[in-house]
Amino acid sequence: MSAPTTTRATTTRAATTGPVVAPSVLPSVEVRSVTLHDPLVRPLLDELAHEYATRYRSILDADELRAEMEHYPAADFAAPDGELVLLLADGEPVAGGAFRRRAEPELGDPARRTRPEAGPHARTDAHSGAVHSGAVHSDDGTPLVATAELKRIWTHSAHRRRGLARQVLVELEDRAAQRGYVRIYLTTGPRQPEAAGLYLRAGYTPLFDVSRDPEEIGPLAFEKWLCPRVSDPA
């Protein structure tokens, strides 16, 4: 097993709008930073593969599903630009997730993107005439600010509805901020309403019309600035 770069214990933290974790069930979990090839990651990858196959088998064949799981190299989820963390209970993985540097054009409606209300990426104030310091995206949608993309967010099927996924989000956001990222971006599939609901409750801005049928949209894109306040969509 590869040596963890970070290991610590923490009590489980449920989402403020989500279910409360019973202390007698999972009193604490260990947060461990691992590599993609660590044996502890295998349950995460296996369950994600099963989840994707179950929900998307009517639109993706086996080769496409495998390509999705193997699309990103292990280096993407390792320092200096990425990280993969697991939550362990009694040494066994119960949840996890990762982030990487987003350096490709993003999905989603550009008109729904937001800006911080303060700092170098604040929008222009129409009344005062203050000008922001630069664009956030290039013309093709590639982020021009340090953006972490969340991937492989997972909770073990035997430990769901205990606030673990929200705890993974908080952990990844904290670690991304420590690496200098100012913004988070992610996508989830149109047949994963639980994931979409998690991101909405956690303060992520949907870059799509939430009133539309997700199947008509395809991948559902979200963003979140790692700062206290953001503007209305730009």
C-alpha positions as CSV (number, residue, x, y, z in Angstrom):
1,M,0.0,0.0,0.0
2,S,1.3,3.4,-0.9
3,A,2.2,5.8,2.0
4,P,-0.5,8.4,2.6
5,T,0.5,12.0,2.2
6,T,-2.1,13.1,4.8
7,T,-3.8,11.1,7.5
8,R,-5.9,12.5,10.3
9,A,-9.0,11.6,12.3
10,T,-12.2,13.7,12.3
11,T,-15.7,13.4,13.6
12,T,-18.3,12.9,10.9
13,R,-19.9,16.2,9.8
14,A,-23.4,16.0,8.3
15,A,-24.6,18.7,5.9
16,T,-26.6,21.4,7.7
17,T,-29.6,20.7,5.4
18,G,-29.0,16.9,5.3
19,P,-29.5,14.0,7.7
20,V,-27.8,13.9,11.1
21,V,-25.2,11.1,11.6
22,A,-25.9,8.9,14.6
23,P,-22.8,9.0,16.8
24,S,-23.2,5.3,17.5
25,V,-23.0,4.4,13.8
26,L,-19.8,6.3,12.7
27,P,-18.4,8.2,15.6
28,S,-15.3,9.3,13.6
29,V,-13.6,8.7,10.4
30,E,-10.0,9.0,9.3
31,V,-9.3,11.3,6.3
32,R,-6.4,9.9,4.2
33,S,-4.8,11.3,1.1
34,V,-3.9,8.4,-1.3
35,T,-2.8,7.8,-4.8
36,L,-5.2,6.5,-7.5
37,H,-3.4,3.1,-7.4
38,D,-3.7,2.6,-3.7
39,P,-5.6,-0.7,-3.0
40,L,-7.9,1.2,-0.7
41,V,-9.3,3.1,-3.8
42,R,-10.5,-0.1,-5.5
43,P,-13.9,-0.2,-3.7
44,L,-14.5,3.4,-4.8
45,L,-13.7,2.7,-8.5
46,D,-15.6,-0.6,-8.5
47,E,-18.8,0.9,-7.0
48,L,-18.6,3.9,-9.3
49,A,-18.3,1.6,-12.3
50,H,-21.3,-0.4,-11.2
51,E,-23.3,2.8,-10.6
52,Y,-22.5,4.2,-14.0
53,A,-23.2,0.9,-15.7
54,T,-26.6,0.6,-13.9
55,R,-27.8,4.1,-14.6
56,Y,-26.3,4.7,-18.1
57,R,-26.2,1.3,-19.8
58,S,-29.0,2.4,-22.2
59,I,-26.9,5.2,-23.6
60,L,-23.3,4.1,-23.0
61,D,-21.8,0.8,-24.0
62,A,-19.2,-1.1,-22.0
63,D,-16.2,0.4,-23.8
64,E,-17.6,4.0,-23.3
65,L,-18.1,3.3,-19.6
66,R,-14.6,1.9,-19.2
67,A,-13.2,4.9,-21.1
68,E,-15.0,7.3,-18.6
69,M,-13.4,5.5,-15.6
70,E,-9.9,5.5,-17.1
71,H,-10.0,8.9,-18.8
72,Y,-7.8,10.7,-16.3
73,P,-4.3,9.6,-15.4
74,A,-3.2,9.0,-11.8
75,A,-1.0,12.1,-12.0
76,D,-4.0,14.3,-12.4
77,F,-5.1,13.4,-8.8
78,A,-1.7,13.9,-7.2
79,A,0.4,16.9,-6.1
80,P,1.0,19.6,-7.0
81,D,-2.3,20.1,-8.9
82,G,-4.6,17.4,-7.5
83,E,-5.4,15.1,-4.6
84,L,-7.5,12.1,-3.9
85,V,-8.9,11.6,-0.4
86,L,-10.7,8.7,1.3
87,L,-12.8,8.7,4.5
88,L,-12.0,5.5,6.4
89,A,-14.0,3.9,9.2
90,D,-12.1,1.1,11.1
91,G,-9.6,1.2,8.2
92,E,-12.2,0.6,5.5
93,P,-13.2,3.2,2.9
94,V,-16.7,4.6,3.3
95,A,-16.5,7.7,1.1
96,G,-14.0,9.6,-1.1
97,G,-13.4,12.0,-3.9
98,A,-10.7,13.9,-5.8
99,F,-9.8,17.1,-7.6
100,R,-7.6,18.0,-10.5
101,R,-6.7,21.2,-12.3
102,R,-9.3,22.0,-14.9
103,A,-7.5,23.2,-18.0
104,E,-10.1,22.4,-20.7
105,P,-13.2,24.3,-22.0
106,E,-16.1,23.9,-19.5
107,L,-19.6,22.8,-20.1
108,G,-22.6,24.8,-19.0
109,D,-24.3,28.0,-19.9
110,P,-21.8,30.9,-19.8
111,A,-24.6,33.3,-18.9
112,R,-25.1,31.5,-15.6
113,R,-21.6,31.9,-14.4
114,T,-21.0,34.1,-11.4
115,R,-18.1,36.3,-10.1
116,P,-16.8,37.1,-6.6
117,E,-18.1,40.4,-5.2
118,A,-14.6,41.3,-4.0
119,G,-11.1,40.5,-5.1
120,P,-9.2,40.5,-8.4
121,H,-12.0,38.7,-10.3
122,A,-14.9,41.0,-9.2
123,R,-17.2,42.1,-11.9
124,T,-17.4,45.6,-13.3
125,D,-19.7,47.9,-11.2
126,A,-22.1,49.7,-13.7
127,H,-22.6,52.6,-11.3
128,S,-19.1,53.3,-10.0
129,G,-17.3,52.4,-13.2
130,A,-14.9,50.1,-11.4
131,V,-13.4,47.6,-13.8
132,H,-12.5,44.0,-12.9
133,S,-8.9,42.9,-13.4
134,G,-9.4,40.3,-16.1
135,A,-11.6,37.7,-17.7
136,V,-12.4,34.5,-15.9
137,H,-12.8,32.3,-19.1
138,S,-11.3,32.4,-22.5
139,D,-13.7,32.6,-25.5
140,D,-13.9,28.8,-25.8
141,G,-14.8,28.4,-22.1
142,T,-11.3,27.4,-20.8
143,P,-10.9,28.8,-17.2
144,L,-8.4,31.6,-16.9
145,V,-8.4,31.4,-13.1
146,A,-7.1,28.5,-10.9
147,T,-10.0,26.1,-11.1
148,A,-10.2,22.7,-9.4
149,E,-12.4,20.1,-11.0
150,L,-14.0,17.6,-8.6
151,K,-14.2,14.0,-9.7
152,R,-15.0,10.6,-8.4
153,I,-17.2,11.7,-5.5
154,W,-18.4,8.5,-3.9
155,T,-20.1,7.1,-0.8
156,H,-20.1,3.4,-0.1
157,S,-23.6,2.0,-0.7
158,A,-23.8,0.7,2.9
159,H,-23.0,4.1,4.4
160,R,-25.2,6.6,2.5
161,R,-27.5,9.2,3.9
162,R,-25.1,9.9,6.8
163,G,-23.6,13.2,5.6
164,L,-20.3,11.6,4.3
165,A,-20.6,13.0,0.8
166,R,-20.9,16.5,2.2
167,Q,-17.9,15.9,4.4
168,V,-15.9,14.8,1.3
169,L,-16.9,18.0,-0.4
170,V,-15.8,20.2,2.5
171,E,-12.5,18.3,2.7
172,L,-11.8,18.7,-1.0
173,E,-12.8,22.4,-1.0
174,D,-10.4,23.1,1.9
175,R,-7.5,21.2,0.3
176,A,-8.1,22.9,-3.1
177,A,-8.1,26.3,-1.4
178,Q,-4.8,25.4,0.3
179,R,-3.3,24.6,-3.1
180,G,-4.3,28.1,-4.4
181,Y,-7.4,27.3,-6.3
182,V,-10.0,30.1,-6.2
183,R,-12.9,28.3,-7.9
184,I,-14.4,24.8,-8.1
185,Y,-16.0,23.2,-11.2
186,L,-17.7,19.9,-11.6
187,T,-20.2,17.9,-13.7
188,T,-22.5,15.1,-12.8
189,G,-24.7,12.9,-14.9
190,P,-28.4,13.6,-15.7
191,R,-29.4,10.4,-14.1
192,Q,-27.8,11.2,-10.7
193,P,-30.4,13.4,-9.0
194,E,-28.9,12.7,-5.6
195,A,-25.6,14.1,-6.7
196,A,-27.2,17.2,-8.2
197,G,-29.1,17.8,-5.0
198,L,-26.0,17.4,-2.9
199,Y,-24.2,20.1,-4.9
200,L,-27.2,22.5,-4.8
201,R,-27.4,22.1,-1.0
202,A,-23.6,22.7,-0.7
203,G,-23.9,26.1,-2.4
204,Y,-22.8,25.2,-5.9
205,T,-24.3,27.3,-8.7
206,P,-26.0,25.2,-11.5
207,L,-24.8,26.3,-15.0
208,F,-28.0,25.0,-16.5
209,D,-31.7,25.5,-16.3
210,V,-32.8,23.5,-13.3
211,S,-36.4,23.5,-14.6
212,R,-35.5,21.5,-17.7
213,D,-35.5,17.8,-18.0
214,P,-31.8,16.8,-17.2
215,E,-31.9,14.2,-19.9
216,E,-32.3,17.0,-22.4
217,I,-29.2,18.8,-21.0
218,G,-26.7,15.9,-20.7
219,P,-23.9,16.5,-18.2
220,L,-24.9,18.9,-15.5
221,A,-22.3,21.5,-14.8
222,F,-21.8,23.4,-11.5
223,E,-19.4,26.0,-10.1
224,K,-18.5,27.4,-6.7
225,W,-16.1,30.2,-5.9
226,L,-14.0,29.6,-2.8
227,C,-14.8,33.1,-1.4
228,P,-17.6,34.3,0.9
229,R,-19.9,36.0,-1.6
230,V,-20.6,35.9,-5.4
231,S,-22.5,38.1,-7.7
232,D,-25.6,37.3,-9.7
233,P,-24.8,35.5,-13.0
234,A,-22.4,37.5,-15.2
